[in-house]
Every structure is written in structure tokens, then in C-alpha cells.
């Protein structure tokens, strides 16, 4: 999958692109990752399911969506004209669910890639997320690789002890690229009610608070695998994005910052271009992985 520039928008923070069309021309971006899509419709978790935190936010939305068949029939016709890469984030509760979802999407010619969310709970293994063990990650990638003929991106969970080990397992089963990080598990508490602020107690932490962790993990994974790495986690401006590129990411995704400034993705593209010009670089590939450490 070729990108016109290294900036994409992260799943769950940019809708299907249509919601941001009044603010951002999708053609100005390297790609958009649409919100998480599952085989069957999902209602998501009860409210409240989002809460602001210091330098970030927690969410437990729970992959609310109308299912892959609705996406193919109703949403895809509204976005297939976008002059950018449209990547679908795929989730599931079992490897076969992921594979069936991917197979449905394979019939859509304007979807050059899918991104596997392996932070989902494995219902056959007591709810443990697929992405926290090499075996779990491999089982999903293996199943989807057999059903999906185009670019396969695997989104890694940071809630692990050795993310490089998980990355190598995904690569070995056929991942074409890896994106990281997904959200870190966190919690917020109402001290007056002595209850969690989120309906299910915990949620995924995103935003600037997670950037140092994300940057470290991207650096580790980029050195551990040979496939391209896509960095995300707390990117709010061009300098943040450049850090990820220098650490080894070939592209980046912008997530939580979209909620603060709907035009942030385009501003990051412009900022990267200015920096490259100022430093005499003819292309972003000249700085990828150039960290001296």
C-alpha cells in the first residue's frame, strides 16, 4: 500500500471520514482508518464510556458498530470516492470471526488494507486479549491471512511484557505491517461516589499521556521486525510525528488529537513538510529509523 504522505487517522477517532469532511479533505492524508468493524452488529458498552484525564482520555466505547455487512452495503458507497487509502479496522471474538469479516471486505476494491485489532477479548480463552500472547496474536493473523489478499496491518496491544515478541509472531504469520500502540488500560474514580467514572470500571487510555510509552515500543518493534511499522499514541503535532518517524515508524496515525482539533492531521502533514524542507530532506524516508541510540 503506497501512501502519498505518512499521516493517517486512527480508528475510532475519525468516524468513517464523512464526519470530518467539512474540516479535512481526505485526499490531503496518507489514509484514514475507519472505526472498528465486527462481523455482527455491536451495541457497545453502557454510558458513561468516555472520561477526560490528565493529558489524555479514557474510553470503553466497546466497538459499537452496525456490522460488516452494513458497512459494505451502506457506508462503503459513501466513502469509496475518497482519494486516499481507506483502511478498515477489524475486530472479533474468535479468529474465525476476524477471517469472515475480512472475507466480506475483500470484495470491496477501494479497501487496500485492513487493520486487525488484536486487543479484543478471546471468548474461547476466558476473555484474555488475543494480543497479549504470541500464540493468540498468531492465531488471528494466520486465520485472516488466509482470507484477506491485500495489505494486512496488525495493531498491537501495549498491555504486554514483551511487545517485540508479539510483533515477531504477527510478522511470522504474514502481517505486512504493524501499527502500535493501542490504548493502555486505565481507570478513573469518582471520590464522592466511590465508583469508577466509566460504566465497566476500566478503559483504554489515549492522548499525550501515552506518547513516551508508545515511542519506546515503536523503537523496540522497528528494530525487531523487517515489515513497516506505523506509530501512534499521543501524536498532537508535527514534532510528535517526527519523533515516531525517527524512532523507526514509516508512517503515523493521529487519534485523540482529532477530538481537540479536527484539522490536526492536515497541520501535521504541513509541519512535517516544513521540517523536511528546512533540513534539506527530499523525502520522509530519509529520516525513518535514524535515531542515534
Backbone torsions as a table, in degrees:
resi	resn	phi	psi	omega
1	UNK	NA	120.8	-179.8
2	UNK	-92.2	137.3	178.2
3	UNK	-111.1	137.9	176.7
4	UNK	-73.7	-22.9	171.9
5	UNK	-156.1	167.5	-171.1
6	UNK	-85.6	11.3	-173.8
7	UNK	-107.0	123.0	175.5
8	UNK	-124.8	170.5	176.2
9	UNK	-108.0	143.5	-172.9
10	UNK	-83.1	148.5	180.0
11	UNK	-57.3	138.1	176.6
12	UNK	86.0	-5.7	-177.9
13	UNK	-118.2	-2.4	-175.9
14	UNK	-133.8	13.8	-178.5
15	UNK	57.1	-132.3	175.1
16	UNK	-108.1	13.8	-179.6
17	UNK	94.6	-35.1	-179.2
18	UNK	-64.9	-32.5	-178.5
19	UNK	-66.5	-22.8	-177.5
20	UNK	-106.8	2.0	-173.4
21	UNK	-61.5	-25.6	177.8
22	UNK	-74.0	-15.5	-175.8
23	UNK	-112.5	-31.4	-174.0
24	UNK	-134.5	133.5	172.1
25	UNK	-83.4	113.4	-178.4
26	UNK	-53.7	-27.2	-179.1
27	UNK	-65.7	-16.8	179.9
28	UNK	-81.1	-7.2	-174.7
29	UNK	-109.2	158.9	175.9
30	UNK	-70.2	-26.5	178.6
31	UNK	174.7	164.8	173.9
32	UNK	-126.5	136.1	176.6
33	UNK	-101.6	112.0	-176.6
34	UNK	-73.8	164.6	-173.8
35	UNK	-61.5	158.3	-175.6
36	UNK	-52.6	131.7	-177.9
37	UNK	-121.4	134.8	-179.1
38	UNK	-120.7	167.2	-178.8
39	UNK	-61.8	-46.2	180.0
40	UNK	-111.6	158.3	177.8
41	UNK	-60.9	148.1	177.6
42	UNK	-132.1	137.1	179.3
43	UNK	-82.8	-20.1	-176.0
44	UNK	81.4	-176.5	-178.6
45	UNK	-85.2	164.3	176.9
46	UNK	-68.8	158.5	174.4
47	UNK	-81.0	154.6	-4.0
48	UNK	-75.6	143.0	-178.0
49	UNK	-133.5	12.5	171.0
50	UNK	-142.9	141.3	178.0
51	UNK	-150.7	137.2	178.2
52	UNK	-76.3	142.6	177.3
53	UNK	-130.1	173.9	176.4
54	UNK	-60.3	118.1	178.4
55	UNK	59.5	31.0	178.0
56	UNK	176.9	-160.7	178.5
57	UNK	-152.4	153.8	173.2
58	UNK	-109.6	143.1	174.3
59	UNK	-142.4	147.6	172.6
60	UNK	-136.5	46.3	-177.2
61	UNK	-55.0	-41.0	174.9
62	UNK	85.7	31.5	174.1
63	UNK	58.4	40.6	177.1
64	UNK	-62.0	124.4	176.4
65	UNK	-166.5	166.7	-175.9
66	UNK	-93.9	9.1	175.8
67	UNK	93.6	159.1	-173.6
68	UNK	-66.8	-32.6	-178.7
69	UNK	-68.5	-38.4	175.3
70	UNK	-64.2	-41.8	178.7
71	UNK	-58.3	-47.7	-177.4
72	UNK	-63.8	-39.0	-174.0
73	UNK	-85.3	-32.1	-171.4
74	UNK	-117.8	-37.6	-174.7
75	UNK	-89.2	-44.7	-179.1
76	UNK	-53.7	-44.9	179.1
77	UNK	-60.1	-22.7	-179.7
78	UNK	-84.9	-15.9	-174.9
79	UNK	-122.1	-6.9	-175.0
80	UNK	-64.9	-17.2	179.6
81	UNK	-82.4	-10.3	-179.2
82	UNK	-57.9	131.3	-179.2
83	UNK	-87.5	61.1	177.7
84	UNK	-159.9	173.5	177.2
85	UNK	-76.0	123.8	176.9
86	UNK	-103.5	112.1	-176.9
87	UNK	-111.1	133.3	-179.3
88	UNK	-101.2	126.8	175.4
89	UNK	-82.7	123.7	-174.4
90	UNK	-111.6	132.8	179.4
91	UNK	-130.0	163.6	179.3
92	UNK	-171.8	172.9	179.8
93	UNK	-107.7	-3.7	178.5
94	UNK	-155.3	151.3	-179.5
95	UNK	-52.6	-38.4	-178.9
96	UNK	-67.8	-28.8	175.5
97	UNK	-65.2	-45.1	176.6
98	UNK	-58.3	-46.6	-175.7
99	UNK	-64.4	-41.7	179.2
100	UNK	-65.8	-39.6	178.1
101	UNK	-63.2	-44.8	179.2
102	UNK	-62.9	-39.3	-179.8
103	UNK	-63.2	-37.1	177.1
104	UNK	-64.1	-41.7	-177.9
105	UNK	-72.0	-23.1	-177.9
106	UNK	-62.1	-20.7	179.1
107	UNK	-82.5	-0.6	-179.2
108	UNK	-101.4	109.7	-172.5
109	UNK	-67.4	-20.9	-176.6
110	UNK	-94.3	15.0	174.8
111	UNK	-109.8	97.8	-175.6
112	UNK	-78.8	-14.9	-176.2
113	UNK	-157.3	157.6	169.2
114	UNK	-124.5	155.3	177.8
115	UNK	-119.3	120.2	-177.8
116	UNK	-85.8	123.8	174.3
117	UNK	-90.6	97.1	-177.8
118	UNK	-93.9	17.0	173.2
119	UNK	-87.6	5.1	-179.2
120	UNK	-75.9	151.0	179.0
121	UNK	-72.1	134.4	177.9
122	UNK	-85.7	106.0	-174.9
123	UNK	-66.3	-19.3	179.7
124	UNK	-87.9	-3.7	-177.5
125	UNK	-130.9	42.8	174.3
126	UNK	68.9	18.4	177.8
127	UNK	90.2	0.0	178.0
128	UNK	-67.5	135.6	-178.5
129	UNK	-64.4	142.6	178.4
130	UNK	-57.5	-38.0	-170.4
131	UNK	-78.9	3.3	-177.6
132	UNK	-96.3	-3.1	174.3
133	UNK	-133.9	147.7	176.8
134	UNK	-58.6	-38.0	-178.6
135	UNK	-66.2	-42.2	179.8
136	UNK	-65.1	-44.8	178.4
137	UNK	-61.8	-44.4	-178.4
138	UNK	-62.5	-37.6	-177.2
139	UNK	-63.2	-38.4	179.8
140	UNK	-73.0	-47.4	-178.2
141	UNK	-61.5	-41.5	179.8
142	UNK	-60.7	-44.6	-178.5
143	UNK	-66.4	-42.1	-177.3
144	UNK	-73.8	-36.8	-179.7
145	UNK	-57.2	-33.3	179.8
146	UNK	-73.3	-19.8	-175.8
147	UNK	-107.9	-14.2	-172.8
148	UNK	-118.3	120.2	-173.1
149	UNK	-90.0	-10.1	-174.3
150	UNK	-109.7	-160.7	-174.5
151	UNK	-60.6	130.5	-178.2
152	UNK	-117.4	113.2	178.0
153	UNK	-104.1	135.9	178.2
154	UNK	-114.6	124.4	-178.7
155	UNK	-93.6	118.9	-172.4
156	UNK	-89.8	144.9	175.7
157	UNK	-85.0	138.2	176.6
158	UNK	-85.0	-5.4	-174.4
159	UNK	-85.3	55.4	-176.0
160	UNK	-138.7	166.8	178.1
161	UNK	-87.7	-31.9	-178.0
162	UNK	-138.4	91.9	-175.5
163	UNK	-69.8	-27.3	178.4
164	UNK	-64.1	-35.9	178.6
165	UNK	-65.0	-42.1	177.7
166	UNK	-65.3	-41.6	-179.7
167	UNK	-60.4	-44.4	-179.8
168	UNK	-65.2	-34.5	178.3
169	UNK	-65.8	-41.3	179.0
170	UNK	-66.8	-41.5	179.1
171	UNK	-62.8	-41.4	-177.3
172	UNK	-63.8	-27.3	-178.7
173	UNK	-93.3	3.5	172.7
174	UNK	114.5	11.8	176.0
175	UNK	-64.3	134.3	178.3
176	UNK	-88.0	-22.3	179.0
177	UNK	-159.0	161.7	178.8
178	UNK	-126.6	136.7	174.6
179	UNK	-116.5	139.6	-178.4
180	UNK	-163.8	144.2	14.6
181	UNK	-113.8	158.4	165.3
182	UNK	-77.6	-177.4	-174.6
183	UNK	-71.0	153.2	173.2
184	UNK	-89.5	141.1	179.3
185	UNK	-70.4	133.3	-179.1
186	UNK	-148.8	-178.6	-176.8
187	UNK	-152.0	150.8	171.8
188	UNK	-135.4	145.8	-172.5
189	UNK	-127.4	137.3	170.9
190	UNK	-85.4	109.8	-173.8
191	UNK	-72.4	-23.2	177.9
192	UNK	-74.3	-43.1	179.8
193	UNK	-88.6	-14.4	-176.6
194	UNK	55.5	43.7	-179.6
195	UNK	-134.0	155.3	175.4
196	UNK	-63.4	150.1	177.5
197	UNK	-80.6	-17.4	176.0
198	UNK	-100.8	148.4	-173.6
199	UNK	-61.2	-32.8	-178.1
200	UNK	-105.3	11.6	175.1
201	UNK	94.9	-55.8	-178.5
202	UNK	-118.9	165.2	178.3
203	UNK	-159.2	-179.3	-178.2
204	UNK	-90.7	126.8	178.9
205	UNK	-89.5	131.0	177.7
206	UNK	-138.7	176.1	-179.9
207	UNK	101.9	-176.3	-175.6
208	UNK	-53.5	-27.5	-178.7
209	UNK	-59.5	-28.7	-175.1
210	UNK	-94.8	-5.1	-172.7
211	UNK	-57.1	-46.3	-179.9
212	UNK	-59.7	-36.3	178.0
213	UNK	-68.1	-45.1	-179.7
214	UNK	-61.6	-42.8	-178.4
215	UNK	-62.6	-43.5	178.6
216	UNK	-62.3	-42.3	-177.9
217	UNK	-70.3	-37.8	176.4
218	UNK	-61.3	-43.8	178.8
219	UNK	-60.3	-44.0	-179.8
220	UNK	-64.6	-46.2	-176.4
221	UNK	-69.3	-39.8	-179.6
222	UNK	-60.2	-30.1	178.3
223	UNK	-83.6	-14.8	-173.6
224	UNK	-97.6	-19.3	-175.7
225	UNK	-127.1	167.2	179.0
226	UNK	-105.2	-10.5	178.5
227	UNK	-83.2	159.2	179.4
228	UNK	-63.0	149.7	178.6
229	UNK	-116.6	137.5	176.0
230	UNK	-111.2	122.4	-175.6
231	UNK	-98.0	138.4	174.7
232	UNK	-154.5	156.2	-179.3
233	UNK	133.7	91.2	175.2
234	UNK	82.2	14.6	179.6
235	UNK	-75.2	119.8	-176.9
236	UNK	-121.4	-12.2	-177.8
237	UNK	-157.9	178.7	-175.7
238	UNK	-65.1	-36.6	179.3
239	UNK	-61.4	-43.2	175.9
240	UNK	-57.1	-47.4	-178.5
241	UNK	-61.8	-42.1	179.6
242	UNK	-61.9	-36.8	177.0
243	UNK	-58.6	-44.3	-179.3
244	UNK	-65.9	-39.9	179.7
245	UNK	-64.8	-44.5	178.9
246	UNK	-64.6	-32.7	178.4
247	UNK	-71.4	-15.8	177.2
248	UNK	132.2	-4.6	178.4
249	UNK	-75.3	139.0	176.1
250	UNK	-86.9	-18.0	178.4
251	UNK	-155.9	170.0	-179.8
252	UNK	-134.7	161.1	172.5
253	UNK	-124.2	141.7	177.6
254	UNK	-109.6	128.2	-174.4
255	UNK	-116.2	-95.1	-173.5
256	UNK	-54.3	-34.1	-178.9
257	UNK	-59.1	-23.6	177.7
258	UNK	-61.8	-29.1	-179.3
259	UNK	-72.9	-27.6	-179.8
260	UNK	-85.3	-39.6	-178.3
261	UNK	-141.8	105.1	-176.2
262	UNK	-65.0	-11.4	178.8
263	UNK	-103.9	8.6	-173.9
264	UNK	-60.0	-35.5	-177.0
265	UNK	-62.5	-43.3	179.1
266	UNK	-68.1	-38.0	177.8
267	UNK	-62.9	-35.9	177.8
268	UNK	-67.4	-41.9	176.1
269	UNK	-56.6	-48.9	-179.0
270	UNK	-63.0	-40.2	-179.7
271	UNK	-66.2	-39.8	177.2
272	UNK	-62.8	-44.0	179.6
273	UNK	-60.1	-42.7	178.7
274	UNK	-62.0	-44.8	-178.9
275	UNK	-61.9	-44.0	179.3
276	UNK	-60.9	-43.4	178.1
277	UNK	-62.0	-44.9	-178.6
278	UNK	-64.1	-27.2	-177.7
279	UNK	-104.0	13.0	174.8
280	UNK	68.6	27.3	-180.0
281	UNK	-95.3	137.7	179.2
282	UNK	-90.9	-15.0	179.7
283	UNK	-161.8	157.3	-176.0
284	UNK	-66.9	-24.5	-179.3
285	UNK	-62.7	-18.4	-179.0
286	UNK	-71.7	-17.7	-178.2
287	UNK	-111.2	-9.4	-177.7
288	UNK	-62.9	124.2	176.1
289	UNK	71.8	24.2	-177.1
290	UNK	-94.8	12.7	179.3
291	UNK	-60.6	130.4	177.3
292	UNK	-95.8	97.5	-176.1
293	UNK	-140.9	NA	NA
